[in-house]
Amino acid sequence: MNPKKIVTLITGVGAPGTQGTLYCLKSSNMSFVGTDMNPQSTGRHFVDRFFPVPAPKDPKYLDTLLQICRECQVDLIIPQTTNEIEKLSKSKTLIEAQGFKVMVSNHQAIHQANNKFTLIQIFEKLGFPVPKTTLARTPDELIAAAEELGYPNVPVVVKPPVSNGMRGFRILKPHAWNAARFFAEKPSGTEIELDELLTIFKTAETWPEILVSEYLPGQEFSVDAFIGKKTSLAVVRQRDNIRSGISFTTTPLPHPQMETMTLEVGRFLGLQSVFGMQYKLDQEGSPKILECNPRVQGTMVATLSTGLNLIEAGAQEALGCPVESFPTPQFGQSFNRYWGGIILNGGTADVI
């Protein structure tokens, strides 16, 4: 007799990382339920059952999710989006009291990890290098912080303390675009002049808090990490080709400094199971923290190339089976993302 399949609910199945998450779990004797705010999400074609859900901030979100869990007899919930992990971590005790495990850290850990300024302060407290950063709360503070970092002679980065993906991220540059670049390059949408940014912020109902940071010119890296009851591990990936914040080509490699920083800060925060951090090198080649993703990262599947399956380990740990150890990671491979598609024909879908 075949053992009963573990029913796993994957949230945000419209996210680019959905197929990678499912691929990592394909040998785990699971059936999959998917949810997404978009009823027409392409991710609905990759799971056994699909349900649209309200936005996490909607008062009906949690009740809707719990109803789906009861209807589908869900065993495990794996959230994939930043907004949902905040909501689910806050309600973790309530959800698990009803018999549904959630692959998410406690709320305090999630809340601190999602705040980029708090994260920088923790890195600094632990003695790790951080980008020079100021939290600006007024127009004058924004201007002063940018000028202190060398603007307009050098570029400066601005971003919200809490954001999802690249939303709100900009690089301040005077004369960001000229005619030659206009015709030669695709619009990246990341570069802006300070005066233009100030004009945009004036349209807000209240002046927003914004981080003003030194621009880091070096290579960018992502670290896939796991902290369990019995073992922990971090794998560094060089982000060779990035489009709209997503790694299209990434190469795992050994980097003891970033591995150590990631795990030490993760433990300090109280993060559990899988999470990720992103770093960039400064002018001297020192890695400095950009952000933490306290959830399954969109390209975490790339770590499979090292012989490690962190997403499967996270699911195993969440289901009450602590991971004893990991094999030694093997390096030398790279991961390349490619465009695919779905042909819809009535009630059928062909994935290409």
SEMI-5621 format. One record per residue (C-alpha): chain; residue number from 0; residue in one letter; x, y, z. Coordinates in steps of 0.02 Angstrom, whole numbers, plus 50000, padded with zeros to 5 digits. Example, Ala and Ser with C-alpha at 12.3 -4.5 7.8 and 13.67 -1.06 7.14 Angstrom:
# residues 2
<dodo "A",0,"a",<50615,49775,50390>>
<dodo "A",1,"s",<50684,49947,50357>>
END
This chain:
# residues 352
<dodo "A",0,"m",<50000,50000,50000>>
<dodo "A",1,"n",<50067,50171,49952>>
<dodo "A",2,"p",<50087,50292,50099>>
<dodo "A",3,"k",<49966,50438,50103>>
<dodo "A",4,"k",<50030,50587,50007>>
<dodo "A",5,"i",<50075,50741,50108>>
<dodo "A",6,"v",<49960,50881,50052>>
<dodo "A",7,"t",<50065,51038,50034>>
<dodo "A",8,"l",<49991,51210,50003>>
<dodo "A",9,"i",<50106,51329,49908>>
<dodo "A",10,"t",<50056,51512,49918>>
<dodo "A",11,"g",<50093,51641,49785>>
<dodo "A",12,"v",<50104,51512,49645>>
<dodo "A",13,"g",<50111,51652,49518>>
<dodo "A",14,"a",<50287,51693,49581>>
<dodo "A",15,"p",<50434,51654,49464>>
<dodo "A",16,"g",<50505,51530,49590>>
<dodo "A",17,"t",<50354,51415,49596>>
<dodo "A",18,"q",<50417,51284,49474>>
<dodo "A",19,"g",<50583,51279,49565>>
<dodo "A",20,"t",<50497,51250,49732>>
<dodo "A",21,"l",<50391,51110,49658>>
<dodo "A",22,"y",<50543,51032,49575>>
<dodo "A",23,"c",<50634,51025,49742>>
<dodo "A",24,"l",<50485,50935,49820>>
<dodo "A",25,"k",<50445,50816,49676>>
<dodo "A",26,"s",<50520,50663,49764>>
<dodo "A",27,"s",<50438,50699,49932>>
<dodo "A",28,"n",<50275,50601,49909>>
<dodo "A",29,"m",<50173,50761,49903>>
<dodo "A",30,"s",<50018,50825,49815>>
<dodo "A",31,"f",<50006,51012,49791>>
<dodo "A",32,"v",<49875,51145,49822>>
<dodo "A",33,"g",<49912,51318,49755>>
<dodo "A",34,"t",<49845,51490,49801>>
<dodo "A",35,"d",<49870,51661,49725>>
<dodo "A",36,"m",<49784,51831,49725>>
<dodo "A",37,"n",<49771,51820,49535>>
<dodo "A",38,"p",<49634,51695,49485>>
<dodo "A",39,"q",<49719,51677,49315>>
<dodo "A",40,"s",<49893,51646,49387>>
<dodo "A",41,"t",<49996,51532,49274>>
<dodo "A",42,"g",<50049,51439,49432>>
<dodo "A",43,"r",<49876,51360,49440>>
<dodo "A",44,"h",<49931,51242,49300>>
<dodo "A",45,"f",<50077,51173,49401>>
<dodo "A",46,"v",<49978,51113,49553>>
<dodo "A",47,"d",<49844,50980,49582>>
<dodo "A",48,"r",<49714,51104,49648>>
<dodo "A",49,"f",<49710,51293,49641>>
<dodo "A",50,"f",<49615,51426,49738>>
<dodo "A",51,"p",<49617,51617,49724>>
<dodo "A",52,"v",<49639,51708,49889>>
<dodo "A",53,"p",<49622,51890,49946>>
<dodo "A",54,"a",<49776,51997,49979>>
<dodo "A",55,"p",<49862,51959,50147>>
<dodo "A",56,"k",<49807,52129,50215>>
<dodo "A",57,"d",<49624,52085,50180>>
<dodo "A",58,"p",<49533,52034,50341>>
<dodo "A",59,"k",<49464,51882,50247>>
<dodo "A",60,"y",<49635,51816,50196>>
<dodo "A",61,"l",<49669,51703,50345>>
<dodo "A",62,"d",<49493,51630,50355>>
<dodo "A",63,"t",<49498,51595,50168>>
<dodo "A",64,"l",<49666,51506,50182>>
<dodo "A",65,"l",<49608,51403,50332>>
<dodo "A",66,"q",<49450,51351,50240>>
<dodo "A",67,"i",<49556,51291,50093>>
<dodo "A",68,"c",<49667,51195,50215>>
<dodo "A",69,"r",<49517,51108,50291>>
<dodo "A",70,"e",<49438,51068,50123>>
<dodo "A",71,"c",<49599,50996,50052>>
<dodo "A",72,"q",<49660,50917,50215>>
<dodo "A",73,"v",<49823,51012,50202>>
<dodo "A",74,"d",<49973,50952,50303>>
<dodo "A",75,"l",<50098,51090,50266>>
<dodo "A",76,"i",<50093,51272,50208>>
<dodo "A",77,"i",<50245,51342,50116>>
<dodo "A",78,"p",<50231,51531,50088>>
<dodo "A",79,"q",<50330,51608,49945>>
<dodo "A",80,"t",<50290,51794,49957>>
<dodo "A",81,"t",<50353,51928,50076>>
<dodo "A",82,"n",<50180,51996,50118>>
<dodo "A",83,"e",<50113,51825,50164>>
<dodo "A",84,"i",<50254,51775,50281>>
<dodo "A",85,"e",<50218,51926,50390>>
<dodo "A",86,"k",<50035,51875,50404>>
<dodo "A",87,"l",<50067,51689,50425>>
<dodo "A",88,"s",<50205,51710,50553>>
<dodo "A",89,"k",<50091,51818,50660>>
<dodo "A",90,"s",<49955,51685,50649>>
<dodo "A",91,"k",<50069,51532,50659>>
<dodo "A",92,"t",<50008,51473,50830>>
<dodo "A",93,"l",<49826,51486,50776>>
<dodo "A",94,"i",<49858,51394,50612>>
<dodo "A",95,"e",<49957,51253,50690>>
<dodo "A",96,"a",<49827,51232,50829>>
<dodo "A",97,"q",<49708,51180,50690>>
<dodo "A",98,"g",<49828,51046,50629>>
<dodo "A",99,"f",<49917,51135,50485>>
<dodo "A",100,"k",<50106,51155,50491>>
<dodo "A",101,"v",<50181,51317,50421>>
<dodo "A",102,"m",<50358,51331,50353>>
<dodo "A",103,"v",<50390,51503,50426>>
<dodo "A",104,"s",<50494,51578,50568>>
<dodo "A",105,"n",<50418,51667,50718>>
<dodo "A",106,"h",<50343,51839,50690>>
<dodo "A",107,"q",<50478,51940,50780>>
<dodo "A",108,"a",<50614,51859,50674>>
<dodo "A",109,"i",<50517,51890,50513>>
<dodo "A",110,"h",<50476,52070,50561>>
<dodo "A",111,"q",<50658,52113,50598>>
<dodo "A",112,"a",<50727,52021,50447>>
<dodo "A",113,"n",<50608,52110,50329>>
<dodo "A",114,"n",<50664,52283,50390>>
<dodo "A",115,"k",<50823,52328,50296>>
<dodo "A",116,"f",<50875,52462,50420>>
<dodo "A",117,"t",<50852,52347,50571>>
<dodo "A",118,"l",<50950,52213,50477>>
<dodo "A",119,"i",<51095,52332,50444>>
<dodo "A",120,"q",<51097,52380,50629>>
<dodo "A",121,"i",<51107,52196,50679>>
<dodo "A",122,"f",<51250,52162,50557>>
<dodo "A",123,"e",<51342,52312,50629>>
<dodo "A",124,"k",<51308,52256,50808>>
<dodo "A",125,"l",<51386,52086,50768>>
<dodo "A",126,"g",<51540,52169,50694>>
<dodo "A",127,"f",<51506,52135,50510>>
<dodo "A",128,"p",<51533,52262,50370>>
<dodo "A",129,"v",<51379,52363,50319>>
<dodo "A",130,"p",<51343,52496,50188>>
<dodo "A",131,"k",<51341,52674,50253>>
<dodo "A",132,"t",<51156,52705,50277>>
<dodo "A",133,"t",<51042,52841,50346>>
<dodo "A",134,"l",<50855,52829,50380>>
<dodo "A",135,"a",<50784,52992,50311>>
<dodo "A",136,"r",<50614,53050,50372>>
<dodo "A",137,"t",<50603,53223,50293>>
<dodo "A",138,"p",<50655,53305,50128>>
<dodo "A",139,"d",<50799,53396,50214>>
<dodo "A",140,"e",<50862,53234,50292>>
<dodo "A",141,"l",<50855,53148,50121>>
<dodo "A",142,"i",<50953,53287,50037>>
<dodo "A",143,"a",<51081,53295,50178>>
<dodo "A",144,"a",<51107,53107,50180>>
<dodo "A",145,"a",<51131,53099,49991>>
<dodo "A",146,"e",<51256,53243,49994>>
<dodo "A",147,"e",<51352,53165,50140>>
<dodo "A",148,"l",<51374,53008,50034>>
<dodo "A",149,"g",<51445,53111,49891>>
<dodo "A",150,"y",<51295,53150,49781>>
<dodo "A",151,"p",<51297,53219,49646>>
<dodo "A",152,"n",<51479,53169,49616>>
<dodo "A",153,"v",<51444,52985,49653>>
<dodo "A",154,"p",<51283,52882,49639>>
<dodo "A",155,"v",<51180,52849,49795>>
<dodo "A",156,"v",<51050,52714,49829>>
<dodo "A",157,"v",<50877,52747,49901>>
<dodo "A",158,"k",<50749,52615,49952>>
<dodo "A",159,"p",<50608,52589,50078>>
<dodo "A",160,"p",<50653,52503,50243>>
<dodo "A",161,"v",<50523,52369,50202>>
<dodo "A",162,"s",<50483,52322,50023>>
<dodo "A",163,"n",<50445,52175,49910>>
<dodo "A",164,"g",<50573,52138,49774>>
<dodo "A",165,"m",<50641,52294,49688>>
<dodo "A",166,"r",<50489,52401,49730>>
<dodo "A",167,"g",<50547,52574,49784>>
<dodo "A",168,"f",<50731,52542,49743>>
<dodo "A",169,"r",<50817,52683,49646>>
<dodo "A",170,"i",<50993,52741,49610>>
<dodo "A",171,"l",<51014,52929,49624>>
<dodo "A",172,"k",<51117,52997,49479>>
<dodo "A",173,"p",<51125,53172,49406>>
<dodo "A",174,"h",<51082,53171,49220>>
<dodo "A",175,"a",<51036,52988,49236>>
<dodo "A",176,"w",<50998,52972,49050>>
<dodo "A",177,"n",<51070,53053,48896>>
<dodo "A",178,"a",<51028,53032,48711>>
<dodo "A",179,"a",<51160,52898,48682>>
<dodo "A",180,"r",<51096,52790,48824>>
<dodo "A",181,"f",<50915,52825,48777>>
<dodo "A",182,"f",<50937,52742,48607>>
<dodo "A",183,"a",<51064,52609,48655>>
<dodo "A",184,"e",<50990,52537,48815>>
<dodo "A",185,"k",<50824,52467,48873>>
<dodo "A",186,"p",<50747,52575,49011>>
<dodo "A",187,"s",<50795,52497,49177>>
<dodo "A",188,"g",<50685,52609,49283>>
<dodo "A",189,"t",<50812,52610,49425>>
<dodo "A",190,"e",<50902,52775,49395>>
<dodo "A",191,"i",<50828,52942,49446>>
<dodo "A",192,"e",<50885,53119,49488>>
<dodo "A",193,"l",<50865,53184,49665>>
<dodo "A",194,"d",<50750,53327,49614>>
<dodo "A",195,"e",<50637,53206,49522>>
<dodo "A",196,"l",<50627,53091,49673>>
<dodo "A",197,"l",<50582,53237,49787>>
<dodo "A",198,"t",<50443,53288,49667>>
<dodo "A",199,"i",<50373,53111,49670>>
<dodo "A",200,"f",<50376,53102,49860>>
<dodo "A",201,"k",<50282,53267,49873>>
<dodo "A",202,"t",<50130,53179,49798>>
<dodo "A",203,"a",<50121,53058,49946>>
<dodo "A",204,"e",<49993,53090,50084>>
<dodo "A",205,"t",<50132,53082,50213>>
<dodo "A",206,"w",<50319,53097,50181>>
<dodo "A",207,"p",<50389,52919,50172>>
<dodo "A",208,"e",<50536,52851,50271>>
<dodo "A",209,"i",<50676,52807,50151>>
<dodo "A",210,"l",<50847,52727,50169>>
<dodo "A",211,"v",<50991,52823,50090>>
<dodo "A",212,"s",<51142,52709,50064>>
<dodo "A",213,"e",<51312,52708,49984>>
<dodo "A",214,"y",<51314,52636,49809>>
<dodo "A",215,"l",<51405,52469,49803>>
<dodo "A",216,"p",<51487,52446,49632>>
<dodo "A",217,"g",<51541,52264,49646>>
<dodo "A",218,"q",<51470,52093,49608>>
<dodo "A",219,"e",<51304,52042,49688>>
<dodo "A",220,"f",<51277,51878,49781>>
<dodo "A",221,"s",<51131,51781,49852>>
<dodo "A",222,"v",<51148,51658,49996>>
<dodo "A",223,"d",<51028,51513,50019>>
<dodo "A",224,"a",<51025,51459,50200>>
<dodo "A",225,"f",<50947,51332,50318>>
<dodo "A",226,"i",<50942,51331,50508>>
<dodo "A",227,"g",<50866,51178,50589>>
<dodo "A",228,"k",<50863,51099,50759>>
<dodo "A",229,"k",<51014,50989,50726>>
<dodo "A",230,"t",<51110,51066,50581>>
<dodo "A",231,"s",<51131,51223,50478>>
<dodo "A",232,"l",<51207,51269,50311>>
<dodo "A",233,"a",<51229,51416,50192>>
<dodo "A",234,"v",<51269,51411,50006>>
<dodo "A",235,"v",<51330,51568,49917>>
<dodo "A",236,"r",<51279,51602,49736>>
<dodo "A",237,"q",<51356,51733,49624>>
<dodo "A",238,"r",<51217,51825,49531>>
<dodo "A",239,"d",<51293,51831,49357>>
<dodo "A",240,"n",<51142,51896,49262>>
<dodo "A",241,"i",<50998,51987,49347>>
<dodo "A",242,"r",<50837,52045,49264>>
<dodo "A",243,"s",<50704,52138,49363>>
<dodo "A",244,"g",<50782,52075,49523>>
<dodo "A",245,"i",<50777,51891,49470>>
<dodo "A",246,"s",<50934,51787,49443>>
<dodo "A",247,"f",<50937,51721,49266>>
<dodo "A",248,"t",<51114,51653,49280>>
<dodo "A",249,"t",<51188,51610,49449>>
<dodo "A",250,"t",<51341,51511,49503>>
<dodo "A",251,"p",<51359,51429,49675>>
<dodo "A",252,"l",<51533,51448,49749>>
<dodo "A",253,"p",<51620,51435,49918>>
<dodo "A",254,"h",<51633,51597,50016>>
<dodo "A",255,"p",<51662,51567,50203>>
<dodo "A",256,"q",<51639,51750,50252>>
<dodo "A",257,"m",<51464,51767,50179>>
<dodo "A",258,"e",<51417,51593,50240>>
<dodo "A",259,"t",<51469,51638,50419>>
<dodo "A",260,"m",<51384,51809,50418>>
<dodo "A",261,"t",<51221,51736,50352>>
<dodo "A",262,"l",<51209,51598,50482>>
<dodo "A",263,"e",<51265,51704,50629>>
<dodo "A",264,"v",<51140,51842,50590>>
<dodo "A",265,"g",<51005,51711,50552>>
<dodo "A",266,"r",<51030,51634,50724>>
<dodo "A",267,"f",<51033,51805,50807>>
<dodo "A",268,"l",<50866,51846,50725>>
<dodo "A",269,"g",<50793,51677,50771>>
<dodo "A",270,"l",<50761,51625,50591>>
<dodo "A",271,"q",<50713,51444,50565>>
<dodo "A",272,"s",<50707,51329,50414>>
<dodo "A",273,"v",<50752,51409,50245>>
<dodo "A",274,"f",<50792,51591,50212>>
<dodo "A",275,"g",<50908,51695,50105>>
<dodo "A",276,"m",<51017,51850,50110>>
<dodo "A",277,"q",<51087,51959,49974>>
<dodo "A",278,"y",<51254,52048,49973>>
<dodo "A",279,"k",<51353,52163,49858>>
<dodo "A",280,"l",<51539,52200,49855>>
<dodo "A",281,"d",<51601,52374,49893>>
<dodo "A",282,"q",<51747,52459,49804>>
<dodo "A",283,"e",<51873,52361,49908>>
<dodo "A",284,"g",<51788,52194,49874>>
<dodo "A",285,"s",<51707,52177,50046>>
<dodo "A",286,"p",<51532,52099,50046>>
<dodo "A",287,"k",<51399,52209,50125>>
<dodo "A",288,"i",<51220,52160,50164>>
<dodo "A",289,"l",<51078,52218,50052>>
<dodo "A",290,"e",<50928,52125,50121>>
<dodo "A",291,"c",<50859,51966,50197>>
<dodo "A",292,"n",<50723,51857,50123>>
<dodo "A",293,"p",<50656,51755,50271>>
<dodo "A",294,"r",<50569,51629,50157>>
<dodo "A",295,"v",<50601,51519,50005>>
<dodo "A",296,"q",<50702,51626,49884>>
<dodo "A",297,"g",<50647,51632,49703>>
<dodo "A",298,"t",<50803,51547,49636>>
<dodo "A",299,"m",<50839,51434,49785>>
<dodo "A",300,"v",<50817,51285,49667>>
<dodo "A",301,"a",<50989,51330,49597>>
<dodo "A",302,"t",<51070,51258,49754>>
<dodo "A",303,"l",<51018,51086,49692>>
<dodo "A",304,"s",<51169,51095,49577>>
<dodo "A",305,"t",<51280,51077,49731>>
<dodo "A",306,"g",<51191,50916,49784>>
<dodo "A",307,"l",<51091,51003,49920>>
<dodo "A",308,"n",<50902,51020,49930>>
<dodo "A",309,"l",<50865,51156,50057>>
<dodo "A",310,"i",<50681,51173,50014>>
<dodo "A",311,"e",<50651,50988,50043>>
<dodo "A",312,"a",<50750,51003,50206>>
<dodo "A",313,"g",<50639,51148,50259>>
<dodo "A",314,"a",<50481,51048,50226>>
<dodo "A",315,"q",<50550,50898,50320>>
<dodo "A",316,"e",<50594,51007,50470>>
<dodo "A",317,"a",<50424,51092,50470>>
<dodo "A",318,"l",<50338,50923,50471>>
<dodo "A",319,"g",<50430,50876,50631>>
<dodo "A",320,"c",<50573,50773,50558>>
<dodo "A",321,"p",<50734,50868,50599>>
<dodo "A",322,"v",<50872,50858,50469>>
<dodo "A",323,"e",<51022,50766,50539>>
<dodo "A",324,"s",<51155,50828,50418>>
<dodo "A",325,"f",<51192,50884,50240>>
<dodo "A",326,"p",<51316,50813,50115>>
<dodo "A",327,"t",<51468,50920,50072>>
<dodo "A",328,"p",<51416,51042,49935>>
<dodo "A",329,"q",<51493,51014,49763>>
<dodo "A",330,"f",<51537,51167,49661>>
<dodo "A",331,"g",<51574,51197,49477>>
<dodo "A",332,"q",<51399,51207,49402>>
<dodo "A",333,"s",<51291,51357,49359>>
<dodo "A",334,"f",<51103,51382,49346>>
<dodo "A",335,"n",<51022,51464,49195>>
<dodo "A",336,"r",<50841,51521,49193>>
<dodo "A",337,"y",<50746,51522,49029>>
<dodo "A",338,"w",<50579,51584,48966>>
<dodo "A",339,"g",<50439,51457,48946>>
<dodo "A",340,"g",<50254,51470,48914>>
<dodo "A",341,"i",<50084,51389,48928>>
<dodo "A",342,"i",<49966,51356,48782>>
<dodo "A",343,"l",<49786,51362,48843>>
<dodo "A",344,"n",<49656,51266,48743>>
<dodo "A",345,"g",<49487,51262,48828>>
<dodo "A",346,"g",<49512,51167,48989>>
<dodo "A",347,"t",<49683,51099,48946>>
<dodo "A",348,"a",<49855,51177,48967>>
<dodo "A",349,"d",<50016,51126,48879>>
<dodo "A",350,"v",<50173,51186,48967>>
<dodo "A",351,"i",<50318,51225,48850>>
END
